[in-house]
């Protein structure tokens, strides 16, 4: 097998495929293909009493039941007309769960690079369901923050504080002096990670993409504040987690270039672990189990644990 050089590796990791679809009108939306298991025609759904308003029922995939979410309703656009038999269910698997998203029309799959995706304008506000914007034939494509959608329907359980309370005193003191940079384009994901770090007494700085993270890290270094760990998402506009990792590893500052990097991703662990090693990350972890993340941080920042 031929060995790829660094430039080839960077190009490969920076590429992704987006499934383009529509909801109630011609506006285009996108989801990373790596999160998708398959697409099936709209089928008869079993209604669930007292369920979340965006949950339209239960579908079956080869005998396995899964929750179907009306994506138009979840995004606050409108209720999808489930009587329209032309609709499709996009079956996704991420954040350790499988679910279906009901959409009106599946368009096509496109190839793009993360640096072709821009962040959403600040004027839109923070509490939105879009993490980035790209273009297809001159038309805007909005990348859906599916993590936020899922978390609002089935919230992530809080961190088990018993783990923090059982930590030896010297480890609590050590964690209190550590600084972690959290990088994620999803506001919901940033809050989840921040709450986990706060629960074990670790200081943190937040960034919404790799480019902003590098700027903040260099600013911290200029004020003699050492960054002990970087927890980064992979799928981000402007600069993705793989590229961020490679940039950090190439940094002329030896202390920074050896910083512990955990790629914290909603993608399948088998995919992320291989690419994490390829780009130079120390480890990868599939989102989102708060105790797993807390344990990973404790292990990285207090090597004597265990």
N, C-alpha and C positions, 0 to 999 in steps of 0.2 A: 504494500500500500504506500503511495507517495506521501511524504510528509509535507503538510502545508506550512508556508512561512507565516510570519506574524501578520503581514498585510492581508493574506488570504483568510486567516483565521478571523481577523477583525471584520472583514467583509461578510464572511459567512454568518457570524454571530449577530451582526447588525441587521441582517435581513429577516423579514417575517412575512407571513401571509395573513391577509384579513378577509374574512367572509363579509361581503357587503349585502345588506338587506334593507327593506323598507317596512315601515309600520302602517300608518294610516294615509300617508300621502307620498309624494315623490322624494322627500328628504331621505338621504342615504345615511345609514349607520354601519358600524363595523365592530367585529369581535375577532380576536386572535384565533386563527384556525387551530392552533395547538390546544385550545381549550374545548374544541368541539369533537364529540364522538361521532355523531352522524346527524342527518336531517331526515325527518319523516313527515309525510303528509299529515295534516290535521285529522285527528280521529275523534271518535266519541269519547268525551271525558267524563269521568266519574266525579260528581260534585262533592265537595267537602264542606259540611256545615261548620260554621263558626271559624272558618279559616281566614287568613289575611285577605283583604279585598282584592289584591293583585293576583292571588292564586285562583286560577279558573278551574282547577280540578286535577285529577290523577290520570295519567296515560300509562300504557304498558309498552315496554320495549322487550320483545321476546319473552314475555311473561313477567318481567321485572317492573314493578310499579315505580313511577317517579312523579314528582310534583311538577306541574306546568304553570308557569308564571306568564301572565299577560304583560308583555314588556311595555306596550304602549301605556297601560295603566300604571305600571311601576315607575315609569319615567315622568308621569304626570301629564302626558299628552292627551289621552282619551282612552275610553274603554274599547278594546278590540271587539269586533262583531264576530263572536264564535260560530255564528251560523254560516259564515263565509267558508265554504269547503275548499277554497283555493289557498287557504292559509297553510303555514308550515310550522313545525315544532323543531327548533334548533336544540338538540340535546348536547349539553355541555358537562364537562367534568373538570372541576378545579376546586381549590380550597377543601380538598378531601370529600367532596360531595358531588352527586350527579343530579341534574335538574333539567327541565325543558323550558325554553322560552318561546312563547307563541308570537309569531310575526306574520305580517301580511304577505310579503313576497321576498324570496331569496333571489338575489341578483347574480352575483358571481364572486369568485375569489381573485384577489389581486395581490401582487408582490410589491412590497415597498421596504424602505429602510426607516429605522426609528428616527433618524435625523430629518426625514421628510415629513414627520408628524410634529406639529407645533402645539404648544400648550394653549389652553382656552384663554380668551381675553379676560383680564382681571375685572373688567366692568360687568361681566356676567355674574360675578359673585362666587362664593366658595361652595355653597350647598347645592351643587349640580351633579348630574349623573354622567357627565362627559369628562374624560381624562385628556383628550387630545383631538386635534383636527388635522385632516389631510385632504387632498383633492383627487378626484377621479374625473378625467376629461373635463376639467374646469369646474366641476360641481363639488361642493363641500361634503366631506364624509366625517361624521362625528363618531369617535371611538367611545363605546359605552363602558361606564364604570360598573361592570357586572358585580364586582365585589361589594360595592355600596348597595346595589339592588338586593343581593342575597342577604347581606347583614341586616338590612331593614326588615326583611321578611322573617329571617331566623337569626336573631342576634347572637354574636359569639359570647359564650359564657365568660364571666369575669375570671381574672387570675386567682388561683388558690393561694391566698395570703399565708397559708400554713407553711409553704415552702420557704418563704422569706423569713418567717418567724423562727424557723428551725436552723437557719444559717448560723454558723459560728460567728462570734462577735468580730473576729479579725477579718472575716470575709465581708461582713457588712461594712466595716470601715474602709476596706479596699474598694468595694463597689461604689461607695459614696464619693470617692475621688476620681472615678472614671468618667470619661466623656465619650458618648456615642453619637455619631451622625446618622440620622434616619432619613432614607431617601425613598420616596414613593409618590407616584403621581395621583394616587387615590387619597383624598382627604380622610375617608373612613379608615383606610389602612394605616395612615400616619397616626391617627388618633389611637388605634388599637395598639400599635407598637409603643407609642408614647406612654399609654396607660400601663402597659406591662413593665416598661423600664422604670416608671415612677414607683410602681409597687415594690420593686427590689432596690430602690434608692439610687438609681443610676442617672446621672445628668445626661441631657440629650439636646441636640440641635436638629431642627427639621428642614428638609429640602424637598422640592417637588419633582426634581429631575436630576440627572447626572451633572449637567452643566452647572446648575445652581449649587449642587453639592460641592463641586470642586472650588467654586468661588468662595463658599462659606468655610471650607477646610483651610484654604490659603489665608483667609481673613483671620481665622482662629490661630493659625500658626504665627501670623504676624504679631499677634498679641501674646505669644508664648503659651498658648493653650494647646496641649497635646491631644490629638484625637486617638483614642485607644481602640475604637472599633467602628466599622461602617456596616450598617444593616441596610441593604439596598434591594428594592424591587428589581425585576428584570425588564418588564414591559413598561417603558416610559418614553414620552415624546422628547425630542431634541437630542438627548443622550441616554441610551438604555443602560441597564446594569452591567452588561458584559463590557461595553465600551468604557464605562466609568471605572470598572475594575482594572482594565488594561491601562488606562491613563494613570491611575494611582500607582500601578506597578512600574510604570516607566518614569515616574517622577524622580527628579534629581535629588530630592531630599530623602536620604536613606531611611530615616525614621518614619516618614510618611509612607514610603513605598513598601514598607514591611507591615503596615497596619493590618490588623485582622479584619477580613471582609467576609460577611455572611450574606449570601444572596437568598433573600426571603421571597419566595415566589408562589403564585397560585397555580403555576404549571406543574405537570406531573414530575415527581422527584427523579424518575429515571432519566428524563430529558435534562432537567436542570443540573443534576449532579455531574453528568458528563461534561456539559458546557461550562459549569462552574470551574472544574479542574482545568479545562482547556484555556480559559481566560485568566486564570491565576487566583481565583477566590479560594479562601481557606475551607469554606463549607457552604452547603445549600440546605434550605429547610422549606418544606411545603407549608403554605399558609392554611388556615390560621388556627393554631391551638396555642393559647396563651402560655400554658405551662411548658410546652415544648420550646417555645421561643425564650422564655425566662431561663430554662435550663441551659439552652445553647449560649445565652449571654453569660450566665454564671460560669459555665465551663471555659468560655473564651477569655474572660477577664480575671478569673481566679483559677489558674492552672492546677492548684493543689487540690481542688474539689474532686472527690471521687478517688 
